[in-house]
């Protein structure tokens, strides 16, 4: 599971924006984003007969309390497990078919589960395009839209992931695959079986892994090493 991530202003993030034809507002830039925090989502919306790519601020928690529009902590929904995307009763079923998004990031943190072993993961020379889902809520008082989102998680990349987070890893999309990105962001594309290959453990490029101390501080305590999927 992706436990927290960051999004910093960097050449890699600017390159991601250029490839997707969007700009990320400064309000979405953050050195540390925990579950329930404010994130940026990149998605396509309908504009008459056309579609346009947009960036909106969203809450990193897919299921909100409809009265308060704050994370409903009865349900852990900052991540959406890939094995539940095809279960009609699940909260990710409809968003997976109607409202997919890209969640940009610079790096993310994974914990081993022992409450003391944490690693920072980065893509070598590139920003991260998490495969995400979003929902739109309506603020009854202001009439404004409030967005909520989650990151899809996959089975772990074994054995490389065994000492990082042996239960799961986040879905990271390959921005070089233009056909994939176009279909992923298209709200009218519903043949989700075409994404099956991408729901297998993989990374679009080599990953730099660094053990850190306290997750919220992102402080390296060991030398980095590389993982190639």
N, C-alpha and C positions, 0 to 999 in steps of 0.2 A: 504494500500500500504506500502511496506517496503521502508522507506525513506533513510536509511543509515544503515550500519552494520559494524562490525569489525571482524577481524580474528587474534587471538593472539596465540602464542606458549604456549600450555597448555597440561596437561595430556588428557583432553577431545578431543582436536583436534588431538593429536597423536593417540588416540584410534580410532577416525574416519578414519584416514589414514591407520591404521593397518587393519581395517575391510574391507577397499576398496582396499588394496594392492597398495597404492600409497604413494608418499612423496610430500609435498607441499614446494616449494622453499621459501627461506627467503624473496625473493623479493615480495612475495604475502602476507606476514604478515603485518598487519596494524592495528593501534588502531582506525582508523576512515576512512571509505570508503563511500564517497558520490556518488550519481549517476554520471556516466561518469568517475568514478575512475577505477583504475586497480584492478582486482579481480582474484581469481583462479577458474578455472573450471575443473571438473573431468568428463571425457568422455571416450568412447571407439572408437578406430579407427581401420580400417581394415589394416592388415599387411599380404598381400598375401591372403591366404585362412584362416588365423587366425585373431583374434582381440586382441587388448591389451588396457588396461586402461592407460590413460595418464592424466597428469596435465599440463595445459597451462595457461599463463596469458591472460586475456581478458579484454575488455573494458565493463564496466557495462552499456551498452546501445545497444540494439539489432540492431538498424537500423543506419548504418553509412553512411556518405557522401562518395560515392565511389571514389571521387577524392582526398579528404584529409584524408580519413579513420579516421575521428573524428566524434563524435556523431552528428547526424543530428537532431538539436533541433527543427525542424519543427514537429517532431513526438516524443511524449513521449513514449519511448520504453525500459526504464530500468525495467519496470514490464510488464508482459503479462497477461491480464485478462483471467480467465478460461472460461468465457462465450464467448470469441472470438476465442478459439482454434479450433473450428469446422467451422469457417467461411472462405471459400476458398479464399476470397479476402484479408484476414488479413495477416499481416507480420509474425504472429506466426503459421499459419496453417501448412506450410511445415516443419519448425523446430520441431514442436510438433510430427511430424511423422518420421522425419529423423535424427534430431540432438538434442536429449535431453541430459542434463548434470546434474551434482550435483554441487552446489555452496556451499562450506563449509563456516561456520561462527561460531563465538563464541557467538554473541548477535546481536540484531537489534533494531532499534528505530522506534516507531510508534508515529505519532502526531494526536491529536484529531481533528485538522483542525482549531483551534482558534488561532494558532500561539503563544501559550503560554503553552500548555499542552502536554508534551512529556513523553514517557515511554520507558525504556530499557527492553527488553524481552530476557530471557535466558531459555534454557531447563535445568531442574534440573539434574545435574550430567552428562551432555552430550553436545557435540557440535551439531550444527545445520547442517542438510543436506538439503538445499533449493532445491526444484525441479525447474530446470532451463532449458532454451533453449539457443542454441548458433548458430551463423552463422560464416562461414569462409570467409574472404575477402582476396584478393590477392593484395599486394603492387606492383604496376606496375613498380616502380623504383628499388626495391630490389629483387622482386620475392618471398618475404617471405609472410607467412600467417599471417593475423591479425584476431584475434578472438573477437567477440562481443557477449554479452549474456544478458539475462533478467531473472528475477525471476517470476514464475507464481504466481498470486494472486487469492485468493478464496473469496467467500462471508465471512462476519465476523462471528466469533464464538459468537453467541448471547445467553444470555445477557451478558456473561463475557467480551465481547469485546466492549460493547457499550460506555464505558467511556475511551477507549484506541484509537480505530480507527473504527468507526461504519460502514465504507464503505467496508473494505476488510482486509484480513490477508494473509501472504505468505504461500505457500505450503511448508510443512516440511515433508520430507520422513522419514520413519522408517527404520533405518539401520539394525534393527533386522529381518526385512522381506527380507530374501535373494532372494526370487523369485521376489518380486517387484523391488529390486535394479537391479537384473540381466536383467529384461525386460526393465526397465527404461533406462539403459545405452546401451542396444543393439541397434545399428543403423538399424538393419534388422528387429526389432520387430515393426510392424505397426498396430497391433490390439489395438489401443489406447482406445477402449471401455473398456478394462480391467482395465484402470486407473480411471474409473468413480467414484468408491468409494473413491478414494484419492482426488478427486476434490470437496469433501464435506468438510466443515470447521472442522478441527481437528488438534490436535498436537500429536506427537508420545509419549510424556510423559508430566509430570507436568511442568508448566512454572512459572518461577520466574519473577515477574514484579516489576520494580522500577521506580518511577517517577524521572525524571532528569530535570535539568535546560536547559542550552543551548545544543542542540543536538550534536554539534560537540565536546563539552567538555565531554559529558557523565557523568556529575556531579550529583550524587544522592542528592535529596532534601527531600525525604520522605523514610520511612521504606518500605521494600519490602513486597509483598504479593504473594500468590500462586493462580494459575488458573489450574484447572484440567478439561480437555475436556471430 
